[in-house]
């Protein structure tokens, strides 16, 4: 059972990182100003998004494992009454994926927003 849960956590973490890359690219593209700005402003937004992701990486994974794994494993094994191990695997993977993706995407968005604010003050109106 322990090895199965380990694989569930690994699948959830990998899925969360991949999903955050795709979601983060869309979020950063949406945060870019519509009017033409300098390359430095765009770099500041991208650096802010990367800083937000790096700062929140470990805490979001820990919260994903603790909260998402606990809730997902419990509900997954309860829903798959005949196959407890496969239900727990799917539940843990889905729980870790959901919690870690939400937290990482929120931190990327917050970092890009701060980068947009910080990069915009260097330009003259």
N, C-alpha and C positions, 0 to 999 in steps of 0.2 A: 504494500500500500504506500510506503514511503517513497519508493522509486517512481510510482505512478504520479504522486503529487509533485515530485520534483520535476517531472516532465511537463506537468500541467503549468507549473510556475514558469518554466522556461519558454513554453509556447506562448503564454500570456505576455511575458516580457518582450519577446521577439516581436509579437504582433503589435504591442503598444508602441515600440520604437518605430516600426515601419509605418504604422498609421499616423504617428505624430510627425514623421517626416513629410508625408503627403498633406496632412492637415496644416502643418506649419508653413509649407510652401504656399498654400492657398491663403492663409492668414497674412503672411508677410506681403504677398502680392496685393492683397486687399488694403493693406496699410500704406502702400506706396502712394505718395501724393499724385493727384491727377495732372497738375500743372508741371511743366518741365522744371526739374530741380537739378542741382549739382550731384555729381557722383558721390561726394562726401556725405550728403544727406542720405542717400540710398544705403551707403555702407554703414552709416550709424544705425539705421533701422535694422539691417541684417545683423549687425553685431549685437544690438540689444536683444533680438530674438534668440540668437545663439547663447548669449549670457543668461537669459531667462531659462533656456533649456538645460544648460550645464548646472546652474545653481539648483534647479529643482529636480534633477535627474535621480539622485539617490533617495531623497525623501519621498518622491512620488512612487518609486519602485518599492520602497519599504511599506508605504501605506497601501499600495496595490496588493502586496503579498499579504499583509496583515488583515486589512479590511476586505479587499476583494476576494482573496483566497478563502477566508473564513466564511463569508456569506455565500460565495459561489460554490464552494465545496459542500456546504450544508444543504443548499437548495438543489444542487445537482444530484447528490446522493439520495435526497428525498424524492425527487422526480423520477429517477431511474431506480425503482425499488428492486427490480430483479437483477440489475447489473450495477451494483453499488460502485465498483471501481471505475467503470467507464463514465458513470454519471458524475462522480467526484472529479475525475480528470477534466471532463468538459466544463463543469461548474467552476473549478479553480482557474482554468485557463481563461474562461470568459470573464470571471470576476476580476482577476489581475489585469487583464486586457482593458476592461472598461474603466476601472479606477485609475490606472496608470496613464491611459490615454487622455482622460479628462484633465488630470492634473498637469501633465506635460504640455498639452495643448493650451491650457489656460496660462501657464507660465511663459510659453512662447509668445502668446498674444500680448501678455503684459509687458514682456521685454521689448517687443516690437513697438508697442504703444509708447513706452518710455523713450525708446530710440527715436521715434518720430517727434516727440516733444523736445528732446534734447537736440536733435539735429536741426529742427526748425528755428531754434532761437539764434543760430549762427548766421542766418541769412537776413539781409535787409529787406524790408517790405517794398 
